[in-house]
């Protein structure tokens, strides 16, 4: 339901959930569809459906969390500086029209469009030259190139030509990249990392205002709970099930063998 592109698809999946347990549907209603469903979002989520980026940052800062607050913040600043510099360099040396991820999606949509056909009647005689009908294995979809929309919902939500739009663009000898969002192009990625992360001077050279230096920092009101602080995230049930049923090599992380039988392990 979170990845549904149309209301009909969303409602069909919701009916299946309702048959399993009506309390789940009530919970979704209370939470608000716009907070988790791509179709009901007030803004374009830009393909972001999970909090994986936050999990990645947490993993990168596991060792830094043991440091005092100043040293911790300094490690965060240096890490973001490295990432910013690396991403800006990679984007500035990209000479394709789209980013790698979105170019792959566009190529996949092109491959899926090979089984589709465009209605020649609409293509030649319809008054609205930007409106076309595409036949996809018996189902008909309407594509509007002027508004960059398709009745399947993917063209306007993803802001990339869906397979139905691809076959129309191919029939008119148009460039698909011209109908993609500018956010997917390398120039936009370069602009994202234009703001540099400046290095900080030594603490001795800091110019701290008097109102800040005189402020007394009190200890926290809450005590640390017993036991060792938690460092690892709670894994999904599917991850636990996969790990339980599959033995992975500790050297290369591949399945069906272990460290002792690994062919890529260094030999004495």
C-alpha positions in Angstrom: 0.0 0.0 0.0 2.9 2.4 0.7 4.2 1.9 -2.8 0.8 2.0 -4.6 0.5 4.5 -7.5 -3.3 4.7 -7.9 -6.3 4.9 -5.6 -7.7 1.7 -7.1 -4.5 -0.3 -6.3 -4.5 1.2 -2.8 -8.1 0.4 -2.1 -7.7 -3.2 -3.4 -4.8 -3.8 -1.0 -6.6 -2.1 1.9 -9.6 -4.5 1.4 -7.2 -7.5 1.7 -5.9 -6.0 5.0 -9.4 -5.4 6.2 -10.2 -9.1 5.7 -7.3 -10.1 7.9 -7.9 -7.7 10.8 -10.0 -4.6 10.8 -7.9 -3.1 13.6 -5.0 -2.7 11.2 -7.2 -0.6 8.9 -8.3 1.5 11.9 -4.7 2.0 12.9 -3.7 3.2 9.4 -6.7 5.6 9.4 -5.6 7.0 12.7 -2.0 7.4 11.7 -2.9 9.2 8.5 -2.2 7.9 5.0 -0.2 11.0 4.0 2.5 10.0 6.5 3.4 6.6 4.9 1.6 6.1 1.6 3.3 7.5 -1.5 0.0 8.1 -3.2 -1.5 10.2 -0.4 1.7 12.2 0.4 1.3 16.0 0.1 4.9 16.3 -1.4 6.9 14.0 -3.7 8.9 11.7 -1.4 11.7 11.3 -4.0 11.7 7.5 -3.8 12.4 7.6 0.0 10.2 5.0 1.7 12.4 3.9 4.6 14.6 5.4 7.3 17.7 3.5 6.0 19.8 6.7 5.8 19.3 7.2 9.5 20.3 3.6 10.2 23.4 4.0 8.1 24.5 7.1 10.0 23.9 5.4 13.3 26.1 2.5 12.2 28.9 4.9 11.1 28.8 6.6 14.4 28.8 3.6 16.7 32.4 4.1 17.9 32.1 7.9 18.0 29.2 7.7 20.5 31.6 6.6 23.2 33.4 10.0 23.0 32.6 13.1 25.0 30.1 15.5 23.3 32.7 17.8 21.8 34.8 15.0 20.3 31.6 13.3 19.1 30.4 16.4 17.3 33.9 16.8 15.8 33.7 13.3 14.4 30.3 14.0 12.9 31.6 17.1 11.3 34.6 15.4 9.8 32.4 12.5 8.6 30.0 14.8 6.8 32.9 16.7 5.3 34.3 13.5 3.8 31.0 12.4 2.5 30.3 15.8 1.0 33.6 16.0 -0.7 33.4 12.5 -2.1 29.8 12.9 -3.4 30.6 16.2 -5.0 33.6 14.8 -6.7 31.6 11.8 -8.0 28.8 13.9 -9.3 31.0 16.4 -11.0 32.7 13.5 -12.9 29.4 12.0 -14.1 28.8 12.6 -17.8 25.6 10.7 -18.3 22.3 12.6 -18.5 20.9 11.0 -15.3 22.2 9.7 -12.0 23.3 6.0 -12.1 20.3 4.8 -10.1 17.7 6.6 -12.2 19.4 5.7 -15.5 19.1 2.1 -14.5 15.4 2.5 -13.8 14.9 4.3 -17.1 16.6 1.5 -18.9 14.4 -1.1 -17.1 11.3 0.8 -18.2 12.5 0.8 -21.8 12.9 -3.0 -21.7 9.4 -3.3 -20.3 8.0 -1.1 -23.0 8.9 -3.5 -25.8 5.8 -5.5 -25.3 3.5 -2.5 -25.6 2.0 -0.7 -28.6 0.7 2.8 -29.2 -2.8 3.4 -30.7 -2.1 4.8 -34.2 -5.6 6.3 -34.4 -5.0 8.6 -31.5 -1.4 9.2 -32.6 -2.5 10.5 -36.0 -6.0 11.9 -35.7 -6.6 13.0 -32.1 -6.9 16.7 -31.7 -4.7 16.6 -28.6 -1.3 15.7 -30.1 0.2 15.2 -26.6 -2.4 12.5 -25.6 -1.9 8.9 -26.5 -3.3 5.5 -25.7 -1.0 2.5 -25.0 -2.0 -1.1 -25.1 -0.3 -3.2 -22.5 -1.3 -6.9 -22.9 -5.0 -6.0 -23.2 -5.1 -3.1 -20.8 -5.2 0.5 -22.0 -3.3 3.4 -20.5 -3.5 7.0 -21.4 -0.3 9.0 -21.6 -0.1 12.8 -21.7 3.3 14.1 -22.7 2.4 17.7 -22.2 1.5 17.2 -18.5 3.9 14.3 -18.0 1.2 12.0 -16.7 0.1 8.4 -17.2 -3.1 6.7 -16.0 -0.9 4.1 -14.3 0.4 6.9 -11.9 4.1 6.2 -12.2 5.0 9.0 -14.7 3.7 11.8 -12.5 4.8 10.3 -9.2 8.3 9.1 -10.1 8.9 12.0 -12.5 10.5 9.5 -14.9 8.9 8.1 -18.1 7.1 4.9 -17.2 7.1 2.0 -19.7 3.9 3.4 -21.2 5.4 6.8 -21.7 8.6 5.2 -23.0 6.8 3.5 -25.9 5.1 6.8 -26.8 8.4 8.7 -26.7 10.0 6.0 -28.8 7.3 6.3 -31.5 7.7 10.0 -31.7 11.6 9.8 -31.7 11.8 12.0 -28.5 14.5 11.9 -25.9 13.2 10.3 -22.7 15.7 12.2 -20.5 14.0 15.5 -21.5 10.9 14.2 -19.6 12.7 13.4 -16.4 12.9 15.6 -13.3 15.9 17.9 -13.0 16.5 16.4 -9.5 17.7 13.2 -11.1 20.4 15.0 -13.2 24.0 15.3 -12.2 23.9 19.1 -12.1 21.3 19.0 -9.4 23.4 16.5 -7.4 26.4 18.9 -7.7 24.3 21.7 -6.4 23.3 19.6 -3.4 26.9 19.4 -2.3 28.0 22.9 -3.2 27.8 24.1 0.4 31.2 23.1 2.0 31.8 21.8 5.5 34.3 24.2 6.9 37.0 23.1 9.4 36.8 24.5 12.9 39.8 26.3 14.5 41.4 25.0 17.7 39.5 25.5 20.9 42.0 28.1 22.1 41.0 30.4 19.2 37.3 30.2 19.7 35.6 33.5 20.3 32.8 32.6 22.8 30.3 35.2 23.8 30.2 36.1 27.5 26.6 35.0 27.8 27.5 31.5 26.6 30.7 31.1 28.7 28.9 32.1 31.9 26.1 29.7 31.4 26.2 26.7 33.8 25.5 23.3 32.2 23.5 21.2 34.7 23.5 17.4 34.7 20.5 15.6 33.1 17.4 15.2 35.1 17.1 11.5 34.2 19.4 8.7 35.3 20.9 6.3 32.9 18.8 3.0 32.9 20.6 -0.2 34.1 22.4 -2.6 31.8 24.8 -1.7 29.0 23.5 0.9 26.5 22.1 -0.6 23.3 24.2 -0.1 20.2 22.6 -2.4 17.5 19.2 -1.8 15.9 16.3 -4.1 16.2 16.3 -6.3 13.0 13.2 -7.2 11.0 11.8 -10.6 11.3 12.7 -11.4 7.7 16.3 -10.5 8.5 16.4 -12.7 11.5 14.8 -15.6 9.5 17.3 -15.2 6.7 20.2 -15.2 9.1 18.9 -18.2 11.0 18.5 -20.3 7.8 21.6 -19.3 6.0 25.2 -19.6 7.1 27.4 -16.8 5.8 31.1 -16.7 5.3 32.7 -14.3 7.9 35.3 -13.2 5.3 33.2 -12.3 2.2 29.7 -12.5 3.6 28.6 -15.1 1.0 26.3 -18.1 1.7 26.7 -21.8 1.3 30.2 -21.9 2.9 32.0 -20.7 6.0 35.4 -19.2 6.8 37.1 -22.6 6.9 35.9 -23.7 3.5 36.2 -20.3 1.8 38.1 -20.5 -1.5 39.0 -16.8 -1.3 40.6 -17.0 2.1 44.4 -16.5 2.2 46.4 -19.7 2.4 49.4 -20.2 4.5 
